[in-house]
Amino acid sequence: MTSLILVTGGTGRLGHLVVARLREAGGTVRVLSRRPRVAGDGIEYVTGDLARGEGIAAAVDGAGIIVHCAGSFRGDEEMAGNLVRAASRAGARHLVNISVVGADRIPVASGIDRAMFGYFGSQLAVERRVAGSGLPWTTLRATQFYDALLIVARVMARLPVVPVAAGFRFQPIDTGEVAARLAELALGAPAGLAPDVAGPRVYGMAELLRGYLRARGKHRLLTPVRLPGQAASAVRACANLAPDRAVGSLTWEEFLADQVSPSSKNKV
């Protein structure tokens, strides 16, 4: 393999795993980072900021493949736009993007929907930027990552009484499994909208929280709360699930056993 691969967000939760998979496959990898870093292990770092449009031209220069893993809760569309423009000028051959299952099915038009579910709308906007870039592209939609749900569970478990969104179900997946699929797609031909990836089981929100509490040996009272809005209604209708794409193998229980069991060094 000779093509240079740029990974945005390559130091993040998903991105660093994508970088590792690409390196294992023999790829030459460059990472766009907001902070200066020393090159090593076959990885080059370019300092830049997608939100500000800084350093992007240098990052995309010579990169035939670009894997876009950078994102936040604000400004994702603008970041994608800055990347797309630079990638187009540089003549990139393949732009790969990670998105979320339900991006096209969960409406976020109203104020309350934007406040609580704006991530879905921002990811749909990024998808459209990528698809309209004129570049050969691939977008992979994944369900929620176990790592992200663990952060939520940790915060909620601090409360003596934990509110639980009634009717919400999730089909979370291991971040490493998503990274492996994203790297595979990056090394293949542009596929447009690729088949979704989702975890092996569907869980109610209360079930996820109880699993975390059991793993920590904690007890909390859970109380159901019905959230208003069209987006919440869409989630209750399972718009965030992909039951026919249950391709992940690691379960929530197995993830928790590794991350928060009493013997785990990663206990949180």
TAPEBEL-V446033 format. One record per pair of residues at least 12 apart in sequence whose C-alpha atoms are under 7 Angstrom apart, sorted by the first residue. I is the first residue (numbers start at 0). J is the second residue. Records with the same first field share a line. If there is no record, write none. Layout:
# TAPEBEL-V446033
I->J / J
This chain:
# TAPEBEL-V446033
0->25 / 26
2->62 / 63
3->27 / 28 / 61 / 62 / 63 / 64
4->27 / 28 / 29 / 62 / 63 / 64 / 65
5->28 / 29 / 30 / 59 / 62 / 64 / 65 / 66
6->29 / 30 / 31 / 65 / 66 / 67 / 68
7->30 / 31 / 66 / 67 / 68 / 69
8->31 / 32 / 68 / 69
9->30 / 31 / 68
13->174 / 178
14->68
16->175 / 178
17->178 / 179 / 181 / 182
20->179 / 182
21->182
27->41 / 42
28->41 / 42 / 43
29->42 / 43 / 44
30->43 / 44 / 45
31->44 / 45 / 46 / 47 / 58
32->44 / 45 / 46 / 47
33->46 / 47 / 48
34->46
45->58
49->78 / 81 / 82
50->74 / 77 / 78
52->81
55->82 / 85
56->85
59->85 / 86 / 89
60->89
62->91
63->91 / 92 / 93
64->91 / 92 / 93 / 94 / 185
65->93 / 94 / 95
66->94 / 95 / 96 / 185
67->95 / 96 / 97
68->96 / 97
72->118
75->121 / 125
76->121 / 124 / 125
79->125 / 128
80->128
83->129 / 132
87->134
92->134 / 135
93->134 / 135 / 136 / 189
94->134 / 135 / 136 / 137
95->136 / 137 / 138 / 185
96->137 / 138 / 139
97->138 / 139 / 140
98->122 / 138 / 139 / 140 / 141
99->119 / 122 / 140 / 141 / 142
100->140 / 141 / 142 / 195 / 239 / 240
101->119 / 238 / 239
102->119 / 120 / 122 / 123
103->123
104->238
105->119 / 230 / 233 / 238
106->229 / 230
107->120 / 230
111->228
112->228 / 229 / 230
116->230
135->189
136->189 / 190 / 191
137->189 / 190 / 191 / 192 / 193
138->191 / 192 / 193
139->192 / 193 / 194 / 195
140->195 / 196
141->195 / 196 / 197
142->170 / 171 / 172 / 196 / 197 / 240
143->171 / 172
144->171 / 172 / 173 / 174
145->171 / 172 / 173 / 174 / 251
152->208 / 211
159->219 / 220
160->219 / 220 / 221
161->219 / 220 / 221 / 222
162->221 / 222 / 223 / 224
163->204 / 205 / 221 / 222 / 223 / 224
164->204 / 223 / 224 / 225 / 226
165->223 / 224 / 225
166->235
167->203 / 204 / 234 / 235
168->201 / 202 / 203 / 204 / 237
169->201 / 202 / 203 / 204 / 240
170->197 / 198 / 200 / 201 / 202 / 240
171->197 / 198
172->197 / 198 / 247
173->249
176->247
195->244
196->244 / 245 / 246
197->241 / 244 / 245 / 246 / 247
198->245 / 246 / 247 / 248
199->245 / 246 / 247 / 248 / 250
200->250
210->252
211->255
214->255 / 256 / 259 / 260
215->259 / 260
